[in-house]
């Protein structure tokens, strides 16, 4: 049997049906706190429960397109945002993760500064930026296996801040080292020594580059105006900036 004959006789109904969904873990910083975008489901299963934005992949869509569509339809947050970072996080396929049928979900991770207030739509009753500390609490009760996906997304974000310039996606196009340090402290959940952080950032080739400008005002105590930087061209940070707790473990 050649390939044409094989395909002509192939019957996909001989195998159990499997659906594919996408889920999006979207992070931004609001009021000096790391927040994740959640929706309250408007229909079964898990009606009324909080969940990550997402849904079924349509026949004509590739995965990134489906992730972008679901994010826009359920929350009004468009992936066309000029500084949005979107990457694939992982695949989740436990047989019982969805009560309807066998569903495999491909999760995406999204980051950007100054993302707007969400507007619920599609099958989302409510959409809200939720503090990560609240959303990851075991009593919060996210739908499906979204607590696991969120935990994995948070760990990925924290790790990527160590070895990539991802933190520059959480600040404006021009920023101070202090503003960049605040991103690390918020995402890592750990305080950092200002002087050590400043020295490490400037010692990593291509991490940041000076704009030649300074802030309009000095520090709160009348100190000198801070220098302004922009993201450099590095794709990986070498040496990496390790979380203080992990740095102690490595030692």
Number of C-alpha atoms within 10 A of each C-alpha: 6 6 8 9 9 10 10 8 9 10 9 8 7 7 7 8 10 9 13 17 20 27 29 30 28 26 26 25 21 16 6 12 18 21 22 26 26 26 27 23 23 17 12 10 13 16 15 16 19 25 27 28 26 29 21 17 21 13 7 8 11 10 19 18 15 20 28 21 21 25 27 21 20 26 26 18 21 17 20 9 13 8 18 18 17 18 14 18 19 14 15 20 14 12 11 12 17 17 11 10 13 17 20 19 24 22 26 23 23 22 23 23 20 14 19 14 13 20 17 19 18 14 18 23 19 18 23 17 21 19 17 18 12 12 22 19 11 9 8 12 15 22 19 18 18 22 19 13 24 24 15 17 23 22 13 13 21 20 17 17 22 20 16 18 21 23 23 23 18 23 22 17 13 18 21 19 20 15 16 20 18 21 23 22 17 16 23 21 14 12 13 15 9 12 9 9 17 15 11 12 19 14 13 16 15 17 22 21 15 16 13 9 12 17 14 8 11 12 10 7 6 8 9 12 13 17 17 18 21 19 21 14 12 14 12 18 19 15 13 16 20 15 20 14 10 9 10 9 8 8 5
